[in-house]
Amino acid sequence: MELLRKRLLHLSPIARDLDSVTTIDARQEVDPAEVGMLQGDVDAIWDAVAKLYRCGVHPGISVSIRRRGKVLLSRAIGHARGNGPDDDGAEDQVLMRTDTPVCLYSTSKGITALLMHMLAEEGLINVMDPVAFYAPEFARNGKDNITIHQILSHRGGIPGLPPQTPLETLWDEDKTWELLCDAQPIITDGSKLAYHAITGGFVLERVVRQVTGDNINAYIDRKIRQPMGMKYFTYGIEREHLGELAPTYATGPRPGPLLRKFLQRALGTGDVTTLESLCNDPRFQDAIIPAGNLVGTADETSKFFQMMLNGGKWGRRRICASATIARAVQEFGSRSVDQTLFIPMRYSAGLMLGDAPFGVWGPESSQAFGHLGLVNKFAWADPERELSASLLTTGLPILSHHVLPMVNVMRTIANRTPRLDNPVPFALSMA
């Protein structure tokens, strides 16, 4: 049975005593009654997270949930390192903690998107301008009219890098930029929704460089990280913190031919072990990849989305204007089948929107906004529930028995958090 678990299903060992691998930040968690909830609600949410951990596909999970701006739940379960499917026990095990930094992967896109809207607030860009207005070389091969807004909303016509591009190219920003400038777009009028897994971030970062004179890490440090008191929250991780970063583990059954083809199209490789090696390569962790390698803790990530829920405020600080938040979350286009993900999706200019009767952020979540990261990381805000949350995991299962427990976590959070009786549409309330 153990051979089946570790060698065929690629699962991590599960602790028999869950309390021994659970950490709770009791200093932060408030009495649920303070935010209009019951202890039973918190227990039900945590039980759903524990059931997800028991699947064995995520060696470590950290969770941060805020309700009405206060921390309802700040916990972690499992191990940050040393308990992957192929670990032999010789490596020291390190518990997952609420302050363990994790790579957010595509969740980075939601943060990058807000930075672009903040540049617009400062008058440095107009998101409706063509990218080539700021970086003329992008106009090659008919891309002269592709706008920043199209890139943000996954309609820029360059959803993937050219076939056979070595994955190592990702940590050479200039080389990647040249490939994107030379790329032939699949369409230029913004009419086709096709998820830009990696490419869009490099385009947006080049715009940031052109208008600020510095890289996107300098901008996020000045505008988000320092004002909000965050330790991490950078693209890549600072070298002195590299040993604190939780590795990514390729877990679950290996993808079949169809899934491999899907992964190849979206990420540039259909082999999850290759993807795992890429994610854990120090060169990837040290690079600036705005669509895919921002690093933060669960608490920092839910902080960010709480700031958005607050209309751009954090404590007494004004991070950005409420109108900027409204522009960032305003739906663009209609619900469409994404030509990369092949599922119906609603997008704003940079964020994944919820839906009804069920969406990516749970049931009856049409006002919610956030972003997934490599399918297994969730970060979002739900104005109707006065909630901001992040669920960060260290496993990389693509399609396995964990799907229903993961869906159940999202369903339980939504169902256990009371909704406002007569909510005003969030974008309108911010405008």
Buried (B, 14 or more C-beta within 10 A) or exposed (E): EEEEBBEEBBBBBBBEEEEEBBBBBEEBBBEBEEBEBEEEBBEBBBEBBBBBBBBBBBBBBBBBBBBBBBBBBBBBBBBBBBBBBEBEEEEEBBBBBBBBBBBBBBBBBBBBBBBBBBBBBEEBBBBEBBBBBBBEBBBBEEBBBBBBBBBBBBBBBBBBBEEEBEBEBBBBBEBBBBBBBEBEBEBBEBEBBBBBBBBBBBBBBBBBBBBBEEBBBBBBBEBBBEBBEBBBBBBBBBEEBBEBBBBBBBBBBBBEEEBBEBBBBBBBBBBBEBBBBBBBBEEBBBBBBBBBBBBBBBBBBBBBBBBBBBBBBBEEEEBBBBBBBBBBBBBBBEEBEBBBBEEEBBBBBBBBBBBEEBBBBBBBBBBBBBBBBBBBBBBBBBBBBBBBBBBBBBBBBBBBBBBEBBBBBBBBBBBBBBBEEEEEBBBEBBE
